[in-house]
Amino acid sequence: MRNIRNFIFLKDVFILAITSFGGAQAHFAIILDRMVKLRAYLTEEELIELHALCNLLPGPTSTQTITAIGFKRGGPPLAYLTLLVWILPAVTIMTAAAILINSLQVKELSLHFTRFIQPMAIAFVAYSAVLIWGKVVKSRTSIFLAIGSAVISYFISSPYLFPVLLLAGGVISSTKYKRHEKEERQKINIVWANFFLWGGVLIFAALLGAATKYQAITLPIRLFENFYRNGSLIFGGGQVLVPFLYTEFVEFKRYLSSEEFLSGYALVQAIPGPTFSFSAFIGALTMREWGTSGEIMGAVIASIGVFLPGTFLIFFVSRFWDQLKKYRPVKASLEGINAASAGMVVAAAFLLYQPLEQNLLNILVIIITFLVLQFTKMPRPIIILIGFALGFVFKGQ
């Protein structure tokens, strides 16, 4: 009976994976409908609290929420199967897209049909920046931290800067803990296994990556370290992933062109599933010199690297979150972390715009796309399809 129940649960996860459009905010409503109202795997209150916890941890919020539900129902084995079923459709699509784009470029075929997709991608990032800013930047401290993070991220393009900004934001806002009401606290009982697993993999991958830094044959190791590190540091979901990956893989290491990056980011807006599947696209193009098998390997390595940290951390924190959240400095630090993340997304919108050809048409596409997102409920897949269609119509012009 347990195997049958687990199979039905995984089937529900797969249905979510192929129907969940719109990012973490939209995913929550879809998860609520299927996991709570239809199947009653957990109560609405339990889902809301679980989703809030996942928002407070680094990593992909929707993925962590669904994986945590699997963990509650069947422990680590079911949780890892849940993760695999949830990410597989989106990762497969993004891997195929990367292989196709690289194939077209190898054959010297024009990617001009993506001409409208690139400014659209910038509009998506700008819209995300506005949404995140409106949700988390509400006090003088958060305004200061968000603006400071945006300015520093814009002028200092280094992937090693982002964790420093997040840590600084958390420390600064934690000093405002007296604004939060006191709660009766209990002794925290912590099971450290998953934390040590997360930290051990992070340190081992970093040391191994540094030791093999200049060897081409060890690119897969460095790729895993890059994505595992990013997956361990990103607060706020897929939108915040953009500045991290753009700075590291386009500006810092130059594995991708800005055109390729924007095309991939726009495409991930049009498919169901987690936005973090964008990592598969970048991983595949990073290892394009290894042929098609290398592209597939790169996509798999990048996906494992970016999704695994959040999984380890949700397993770790969910066991003692009820006790930890009663500590006021912990609550207060989240304001600064979220504000710093918001500033990074703002900076990303400007950084992504810089390499784009500066002409009136691109500016109009950005503005129109932003206005459509702001004032209509047009699904993002439809917006992207319109962009591709216009690109094919005007590709010779």
N, C-alpha and C positions, 0 to 999 in steps of 0.2 A: 504493500500500500504506500509506503514511504517513497519508493521509486516512482510510482505512478504520480503521486502528488508533486514530486520534484520535476517530473517530465512536464506536467501541466504548467507548473510555475515557469520553467524555462521556455515553454511555448509562448506564454504570455510576455516574457521578456523579449523574445524574438519579434512578436507583433509590435511591441513598443519600439524596438530598434528600427523597424521599417516604416513606422508611422509618426514618429516624434520629430516634427519640424519645429524650428523657431528658437532653439537654444534653451538654456537651463530654466528660464522663467516659464516658457511654454511647456517644457517637459514636465514640470511639477503638476500642472493641471491634468496632463494626460496620464501620469503615474497615479494621481489621485483617483481618476475615473476608473482605471482598470484594476489597480492593486488594492484599492480600498473599497470603492463602491461596488464594483463588479465581483471581485474575488474575496474581499475581506481578509487579505493576508495580514493586515494590521489595521489599527484604528486610524481615523483621521488625525487625532491628537498625536499619536505615535509618529505618523508620517511627517507632520509639521515640525515636531521636535527633531526628528532625524535629519530632515532637510536643513533645518537651521544649523545643526551641528556641522553638516557637510559644507555649509557656506563659510563656516569659521575655520575650516582646515584648508591647507594648500591642496590643489588638485582639482579635477573636473567634478563639479557639484552633482550633476545628474548621474554620472557614472558611480560616484561614491554612494549616492542615495540608493540606487538600484542594487549595487553590490552589497550594501549593508542590509538590505531587506533579505537578500539571499543568505547572508551570514546569519541573520536572526532565525531563518527557517531551517537551515541545514548545515551551519558551521562553515569553516574554510572551504571544504570540497565544493559545496553548492555555490558558495560565493565566487570562487574562481571560474566555475562554469558560467555563472551569471555574467561575470565580466566579459568572458569570451563571446558569449551569445550577443550581448549588448553592443560590443564594439565591432564585431566582425563585418556586418554589412557596410557600414560607413568606411571602415578601413579598406575593405576590398574595392569600393568605388574610388576612393582617393588614390589608391595604389595604381589602379587601372588608368586613372586620369593622368598621373605622372608619367607612366610608361607611354601613353598616347602622345602627350605633349613633347616628350623627349624624342619620340619616333618621328614626329612631324619636323622637329628642328634638325634631326640628323639627315633627313631627306631634303633639307633646305626648303621646306614648305613654310609658307608664311603663317604666323600666328596673329595676323592682322584682324581675324574675326573676333579676337578677344579685346579689341580696342576699347569697347565700351565697358567691358567687365572690370578693367583695372580701375578707372575712376569710380565705378560703382562700389568696388571693394573699399575704397577710401571713405565713401559715404557710409558704408556699414560700420566702419571703425569709428567714424565721427559720431554717428548716431548712438553707438554703444557707449562712447565717452560721455555723451550728454545724459544718457540714462543712468549710468553708474554715478556720475557726478551728482545728479539730482537725488539719488538714494543715500549716498554715504557722506557727502560734503554738506554738513549742516551747522557746524559750529566754527568759531574763529580758529580754533586749533586745527580742525580738519581742513579749513580753507588754506591756512598757512602751509600745512603739510602737503596738500594736493598741488598747490601752485609751485612750491619748492621742488617737489618730486618731478613735476612736468618740466620745469626749467632745467633741472640737473640732467634728467633723462634725455632731453633734447640736445644739450650741448656736449654731454659726455657719453659717447656711444661705446659702452662696454658691457658685456653680459655679466661681468662680475660686480657691477654697480648695483644691480637691482636688489639682491638680497640685503645689501647694506641699507638701502633706502627703506625697505620693508621693516627691517629690524629697528632702524632709527625711528620710524613712524610709530611702531608699537611701543617702544620705550618712552617716547615723548608723551603719547596719549595715556599711557598707564599711570603717569603722575597725577592724572585727573580722576583717580579712582574714587575720591570722596563724593563725587556727584552721583554715584550709584548707591542704592540702598543696601544696607547690610542684610545678609541672610544667615540663618543658622547653619553652621558648617559641621560636617562630619569628617572623620578621618578618611583620607583617600587611600583606597586599596588599589595599587597599580600592578598589573601584570605586564612586565617589561618586554616580553619575548618579541612582539611585533615591532616595537620601537627599536630594539637592538638589531632586528632584521633589516628594518629600513635604514638605520644609520650605518650598519655594517656594509650593506651593499653600496651606499653612497660613498663611503670612505674608500672601500676597496676599488670601486670603479674609478674614482678620482686618482688614486695612486697609480693604478694600472694604466690609465689614460695618459698621465703625466710621464710615466716611464717609457711609453711607446709613442710619444708625441710626434716624432719625425719619421716614423715608419709607415709607409703607405699601406702595407699589408694589415696593419692594425686599425684601419679606419673604422671597422665595425665596433671595436671596443670603445673608441673615442665617441662614436655616434651614440652608443648606449649611455655613456657617461653624460654627454650633453643633454640628452632628453630626460634621463633620470634626475639630473640636477634641476632642470627646468620644472619637471613635474613635482619636485619637492619644494619649490619656492613660489609657485604661482597661486595667489589668492584671487578669487573673484571670477573664476570660470574662463571659458574660451576666449573672451575678448581680451583679457589681460595676457593671454598667451602670445598675442601678436607682437607686442614690443620686444619681448624676450627673444622670440625666434627670428624676427626681422634683424635685430641688432647682431645676433650671434651668427646666423647662417647667410645673411645677405651682406651686411656691412663689414662684419668682423672677419669671417672666414671665406666669404664670396663663393659659397657652394651653389647658390642660386642667383639668378638675376632678379631685379625688382619686378620685372614683367611677369616672370614665372611665379614669384611669391604672391603677387596680387591676383593672378588668375586662379591659383589654387585656393586662396582665401575666399574669393568670391564663390567658387564652386562649392566649398564646404557649407556655405550659407544655403545652398539649394538642395541639400540632401538631408535625409533623416539621420538621427543618431547624434552622438557627441561631437561637439566642435573640435575637441582635441584630436579627432581623427585626421585633422589637417597635418599632424605630425607625420603620418604615413606618407603623405605627398612629399614633404620635405625630405624625409629619410630616403625615399626612392630616388629622388633627383640628386641627392648627395652622393649616392653610390652608382650613378649612371655609368661611370667609367668601367664598371664591373660587368656590364651587359644586363640583359633582362633579369637573369637570376640574381644579380647584384642589386638591382632595383627592388625586387621582391624582398630580398634579405634586408635591405635598408629600411623598407616600410615596416617589416615585422619587428626589427630591432628598435626602431623609433617608437612604435606603438607600445611595445612592452616597456620600454624605458619611461615613457611619459605617463602611462596609466598605472604602473606598479606602485609608485610611492604613495599615491592617494589611497590605494587599496590597503597597503600596510598600515597607514596612519589611521584610517577609519576603523580597522580592526582593533588598533591599539587604544584609541581615545574613547570609542563607544562604550567600553567597559566601565569607565570611571567618570564619564562626562557629567553625570548628575551631581557629583560632588565638586568637580573642578569649576563648574560654571558659577558656583556660589562665591568664588573669590573675586573681589571687586577689581583688583589690578588686571586680572585676566580679561574680564569684560571690557575694561577701559582700553586695553591695548588694541582691541579689534578696531576701534575707531581710527587709530593712526595707520594700522596696516591697510585698511580699506581705502583711506584717503590717499596714501602713497600709491596704491594700485590704480586708483582713478587718475591720478596725475600721469602715470605711465601710459595709460590708454590715450589721454589727450596728446601727449608727446608723440605717440605712435602715429596718430592721424597726420600730424605735420611732417614727420619723418617719411611716411609713405608717399606723401604728396610731392616731396622734393624731386625724386627721380622722374616723375611723370612729365610728359611734354607740356610745357606751359602754353596752353592756348584756350581760347574762349569755349570751344566745344567741350573739352574735358571739365572745365569749371562748371558749365551748364549741366553736364551729366551728374557731377557730384551734387550740385544744389538740388536738381530735380529728384534724384534718388533719395536724398536726405528728406525732402519734403514729402515724398510718397511714403517713406517709412514713418515719418512723424504724424501725418494727418490722414493716412488711410490704413486699412487692414489688409492690403494686398499681400498675399503670401510671398515670402522671399524666393521660393523656387520660380514663381511666375515672373518676378522682377528679373531674375538671372536669365531665364529663357528669353525674355524680351531683349535683354542686352546681347545675348548670342545672336538672336535673329537679326537685330539691327547691324551687328558686326558683319554677318554674312551678306546682308543687303548692300552695305557700303564698304565692303572689304577692298574694293578696287579703287577707292577714292582717298 
